[in-house]
């Protein structure tokens, strides 16, 4: 079990980056979607 805060922080940053990228892509898609 990884209890070290450093590992948790690094993993959290990676997940956060992925989530941010997905959110940005979704926003761009909604803006580019024909209204």
Secondary structure by P-SEA (a helix, b strand, c coil): ccccaaaaaaaaaaaaaaaaaaaaaaaaaaaaccc
